[in-house]
Amino acid sequence: MADKLNNIRQEIDLLDEKIQELISERARFAQKVAQVKQIQGVDAVYYRPEREAEVLREVLARNKGPLSGEDMARLFREIMSACLALEQPLRVAFLGPEGTFTQAAALKHFGQSVYTVPMMSIGEVFREVESAAVNYGVVPVENSTEGVINHTLDMFMQSSLIICGEVDLRVHHYLLGKNQDRSSLKRIYSHQQSLAQCREWLDVHLPGVERVSVSSNATAAQRAAAEEQVAAIASDIAADIYGLETLEANIEDNPDNTTRFLIVGRQPVSPSGDDKTSLLVSTPNKPGALHQLLKPFAENAISMSRIESRPSRLANWEYVFFIDINGHVEDEKVTRCLNALREKTAMLKVLGSYPRAVL
């Protein structure tokens, strides 16, 4: 038995050596790509969302197990992230502080070889990207339980930034505190979205404990680490960062609780073969306006995955619509649809075309 195990381990060692050689060879090709792009000067674009999405889709299509597609794609994501850092390390702003779900979304999308820069508000994330202080920003846009994040939608009304990608992150909430019994808790800190996503669990298990909304789950964890008889609802990453114990895991009311995040940048993204396009549209305040707005989508067989309305802030009771559709702005039928919309709407703004989330 021992000899058999030793033989298997020797085979594994040989495979590890080959894998390492191939990764190093891929990294050398990445350096060659960087040299070619450096000739282009300041106009060179190092990160191509459409290219990375294509690679990950091919990884999933090729995968035959025994590793899951998600595990295999995660490995390749990290290889691509490390290789891209050899070309140009990316700086990515996120809604901070350290340990938020937005940071986790940034690392899921870009990999661990990027510099994540915490910002204290969604508005600050947009401003950092607009000023070119960072390459990209990551902001939450909607949750499967609690709906849209209005501040993010409102920022798109005034910003020139383009949506370059999306991330779907399965969100698990942890009740965190110092080493204490739940019965001693007097206060729970968390972001208002997280408190809402755990409302039923809190009603049953901690009905008399005060719930206090703060700017982020990471801020909640900071407070829980500094105060007595309090806890925070946050991520397991926040527990590690702020030295807290897990008092209870997975307390979200919906086990499929998922938050969607958007990647914002300054440059448009080319077609990847499986894309979304986000639009901002306003219509005249008259009967049948919404029907006229939706008609071009049906006529061009374009599927809408989301439509949300927000006050326009220009006049009372006037609204703008945020719409996600399947397809890229360069697709022929999407182009036809947008041309028709421009004739029927008071305003049409294309917020960006970008690859659909791979995982």
N, C-alpha and C positions, 0 to 999 in steps of 0.2 A: 504493500500500500504506500509506504514512504517513497519507494522508488518511482511509483506511478505519479505521485504528487510532485516530486522533484522534476520529472520529465515535463509535466504540464507547465510548471513554473519556468523552466528553461525556455519553453516555447513562447510563453508570455513575455519573457525578457527579450527574446529576439524580435517579437512583434513590436514591443515598446520602442526598441532601437529603430526599427523601420519607420514607425509612426513619427518619431522625433526627427528623423532625417527628412521625411516628407514635409513636415511642418516647417522646418528650417528652409527647405527649398522653396516652399510657398512664400515665406517671408522675404527671401531674396528676390523673388519676382515682384513682390510688393514694392521693394526698394527700386527696382527698375521702372515700375509704373511711376513712382514719385519723381524719378529723374526726368522722365518724359514730360510729366506735368509741370515740373519746375521751369522748363523751357517756355511754357505759356505765361509765366510771370504771375502777376497779381490776379489774373483772370482764371487761374487754374482752380478747378473744383475737385476736391479729393474724395469727399463722401458722396456717393451716388445711391440714394434710397432705393431707386428702381432696380439697380444692379444687385444690391444685397437681398432684396425681396425675391428676385429671380433665382439667386443661388440657394436660398433657404427652401424655396418651393421644390427645386430639383433635389435637394437633400431629402426632403420628405417623400418625394416620389420614388427615389432610389432605395429608401430604407426597407430592409427585409427583416429587421429584428436581429437579436432578441431585445435590443434597446428600443424604447418607444420612439416615435417620431419626434415628440417634444424633447426628449433627452438628446437625441442625435442633433436636432436643430440647435439646441443650446450649446453643444460642443462646438459646432461650426460657427455659431455667433461669436463665441469667445476667440476662436482662431482669426476670424475676420476682424474683430475688434483690435486684437494685438497687432495684426499686420497693418491695419489702417493707421495705428499709432506710430508705426515706422515711417509712414508717409507724412502725416500731419496729425498730432494729437488734438482731439476735439475737446472743446469746452462747451458744456451743456448746462444751462440754467434750469433750475427746478424750484417748485414751491417747497420751501424748507420749513424748519431747519433740517439738519441731518436726521435720517431715520423715517422720513415720511413715505407714504405709498407712492408719491410722485417720484421720489428718488429711485424707488424700486422699479417703477415703470421706465425711467430713463436708463437704468442699467440693463433691464430686460431688452430694451430696443437697441441700445448702442454697445452693450457689453461692458465688461469691467475696466477696459483700458481707455476710458475717457475720464476727463476731469469734470466732476459734477459740482456745480456752484449753487449753493442755497440762496434763495431770495425769500423775502418775508411776505410777498404778496404776488398775486397773479399779474397785476399791473407791472410790478418790478421785473418779472420774467420777460414780459413783452418789451419793456424798455431796454433791458440788457441786450436782447437780440437785435432790436432796431438800431442801437448804437454800435453794433458789431463788437461789443465787449466779449460776447460769446458767439459760438457758431450756431447753436440751436437752443430752443427752449422746450420744456415739457410742462403741459398744464392739463389738469383734469377737465373733462367736458360733460360727462354724464355717468350716472350710476344706475345699474339695473334695478335697484330697489327704490331709490329716492329721486331719480330723474336727473334733469340737466343742472349744471353749475352755471348759474346766470351770469356771474362775473366774467367768466371766460367768453360767453357769447357776446356780452356787451363790449369787451375789448376789441373784438373783430370789427365792430362798427366804426372804430376810430383808428385802427392800426392798418399799416400797409403790409404787414407780415403775411406770409403764405403758409398754408398747412402743407407739410412735407411728409407726414406719416401719421400713423395711429398705433396705439398699444392697448390691448385688452388685458387687464390684470385681475386675476381672481383674488379677491380681497378677503382675508381672514383677520378677524379682530381678536385681540388678546386683552384680558383684564390684567393689568400689570401693577405691581406695587412692591414696597419693601416687604421683607419676610414677615407677613402678618396674616391673621385670620380675616376672612371676608366680613365677619360679624362686627369687626371693630371699625369698619369704614364709615366715614361721615360725609365724604365728598368724592365725586368722580369727575375727572377732567377728560374732555375729548373735543374733537371738531364736531360741529353740529350735525354734519352728515353721518359721522360714525355713531353719534348718540342715537340718531334716527334709525340707523341700520341695526342697532342692538336694542331697540326700545322694548320689544316683547320680553327678551331675556332679562333685561334690567327690571321690568315690572314684576316678573316672577321671583327673581333671586335677590334683588336689592331694592325693594319697593320704597323704602324710607330714606334712601341715600340721595343727597342733593346731587344734581347733574349740572355741571358748569361747562358751557361752551367756550372753547379757546380757538386760537387762529389755526392750529394744526395739531395732529396727533403727537408729533414729536415735541411740541411745546407742552402738551399734556404730560408726556413722559418726564420732561424736565421738572415740571412742578411736582409730580409724584415722587421724584427722587429727592426733592428738597423739603417736602412737607410731611407732617405726621398724619396718620389715619386717613390718607387719601390714596386713590388709585387712578390709573389712566387707562383709557381704551386706545390701544395703538398696535403697531406691528411687532412681530417677534424680533425684527431687526432693532427696533427702538429699545427693546428690553436689553439687548446686548450693549448698545451704545451708552445707555444711561444707567446701567447697573441695576436693573429691576428684576424681580422674580415674576414668573407667570403664575397668577392666581387662578386663572381659568382660560382655557384655549378655545378658539372658534366659537365665540359667543354671538356672531352675527345671526340674525333671524332667518335669513335666506342662505342656505348652504352653497348656492350658486352665485352668491353676491359678487358682481364684477363691475369694475370701474373702467371706463374708456378714457384714454388720454390722447392728446394731440401733440404732435411734434411741429413746432413753428420755426420757420427760417426765412431767409431773404431771397432764395432762388427757386424758380419753378422746377418741378420734377417731371422727367420724361415718362412716357408710358412703360409699365412693367408687364402688361398683359392681364392683370387682374386689379383694377383700380377703382377708387371712389373719387367723386368730385363734390366739394362742398360749396354751397351758394348762399349769398345773402340777397334777399329780394324784398322790395316794398311794392305795394300795389295801391292804386287810387282808391280812396274810400267811397266806393259806390257799389250798388247791388251787382252780384255776379262776378266781382273782382277775383275772388279766390278760385272760382270755377275756371275763369280764363287763365289764371296762373297755372293750374294743374293740367290743363288741356294739352299743351305741347309735349308733356312727358308721356301721356297716353298715346298721342299720335305718333311718337317716335319710339314706342315700345321701350321706354326707359323706366327702370324700377327705382322708386324712392325708398331708401332705408330709414329716413328720419325727416320729420318736419316739425319745427318748433316756432312759436311766435314770441316776440318780445316787443315791449313798447319802443317806438322809434326815438323818443326823447325830443322830437322836433315839434310835435303838436299833440294835444290830448286825444286819446283814443285812436291814434294811428300806430300801426304795427309793422314790423319787419318780420320776415320769415327766414329761418335758417333751414336749409334743405340739403340732405345728403342723397346723392344718386349714384348708381352703379355706372362705371365707365370713366374714361379720361376725356379731358377737354379737347384733345386732339382727335378723338373718335368721330367719325363722320356723323353718326346720328346724334351725338351729344352737341356737336357744332350746329346742326340744324335746329335742335331744340333751343339752344341758347339764342340763336338768331331770332327765333319766333318769340321767345320770352322778352327780348329787348323791345319788341314792338308792342307788348301788352302790359309791361310793368313800368312803374315810375323810376325804379332803380334796380340794377342787377350788378352784383359784385361777385366775381369768382374768387372764392377764398383759397382755392388750391385743388389740384388733382394729385393723388398720392396712392401708393400701393395699399391694398387692403391688408389688414393685420394678418400675418402668416400664422401666428399662434395666439 
